Amino acid sequence: DADVTQTPRNRITKTGKRIMLECSQTKGHDRMYWYRQDPGLGLRLIYYSFDVKDINKGEISDGYSVSRQAQAKFSLSLESAIPNQTALYFCATSDPGTSGTEAFFGQGTRLTVV
Amino acid sequence: QQQVKQSPQSLIVQKGGISIINCAYENTAFDYFPWYQQFPGKGPALLIAIRPDVSEKKEGRFTISFNKSAKQFSLHIMDSQPGDSATYFCAASSWDSSYKLIFGSGTRLLVRP
């Protein structure tokens, strides 16, 4: 089983719909992240959480919200999806912050908003 | 505001050739510089990383060259193989980004047989 699991893997939704992307991890890491990948823009951080009671905005948080339900679970919601949120979304985890911390990524969720 | 600038956006290399991807940064507090490799349909995975106290790190066919004064680092793939075809991301982190990784824009590498 994958250490970082994202569901669903693919999703097509309509403009204005609410959608939730889920992430669970078995690595026992405190830190979890949601990234968005777009061609030519790389991986941009949407939200991150350093522990269950900690939620922080990343560089592109507008239009998104998150919930850290447990150490192992971190979900991303689009309250009212719009077409420019069509992208590949990745969840990642890492150990507590020290220099040289490796991030472990899930396999991604391809979201299409029509 | 892009803190880590990566080039080129795409790269085509013949099998056996050398692939070179470059990154530049501005924040002198960065103290960890990893490269991630991503195959289609997969998440990125750590390939190799370097700290600024050394100028070069080699792991097999993959080498990071680091130039602290120029604030640049690069990935060299020697004897490139079709199996190296992937997207490569450079990244950086430091205490003042709470050790979150700041990624470059990515380079799509295609190695032709």
Contacts between the chains, C-beta under 8 A, distances in Angstrom:
chain1	res1	chain2	res2	distance
A	4	B	43	7.4
A	33	B	100	7.4
A	35	B	103	7.9
A	37	B	106	7.9
A	40	B	9	6.0
A	40	B	105	5.9
A	40	B	106	7.5
A	41	B	105	5.9
A	42	B	6	7.2
A	42	B	89	6.1
A	42	B	103	4.7
A	42	B	104	5.6
A	42	B	105	4.0
A	42	B	106	4.8
A	43	B	44	7.1
A	43	B	89	6.4
A	43	B	103	4.2
A	43	B	106	7.6
A	44	B	103	7.7
A	45	B	100	6.6
A	48	B	100	6.4
A	50	B	98	7.4
A	90	B	43	5.5
A	90	B	44	7.4
A	92	B	43	7.5
A	94	B	99	7.9
A	97	B	95	8.0
A	97	B	98	5.5
A	97	B	99	3.6
A	97	B	100	7.9
A	98	B	99	6.5
A	99	B	31	5.1
A	99	B	32	4.9
A	99	B	51	7.5
A	99	B	93	7.0
A	99	B	94	7.3
A	99	B	95	7.2
A	99	B	99	6.4
A	100	B	32	5.0
A	100	B	49	6.9
A	100	B	51	7.1
A	101	B	32	7.7
A	101	B	93	7.2
A	101	B	99	5.3
A	102	B	34	7.3
A	102	B	46	5.0
A	102	B	49	7.9
A	103	B	36	8.0
A	103	B	44	7.9
A	103	B	46	7.5
A	103	B	101	5.6
A	105	B	43	3.1
A	105	B	44	5.1
A	105	B	45	6.9
A	106	B	43	5.4
A	107	B	41	7.1
A	107	B	42	5.9
A	107	B	43	5.3
A	108	B	41	7.7
A	108	B	42	7.5
A	108	B	43	5.5
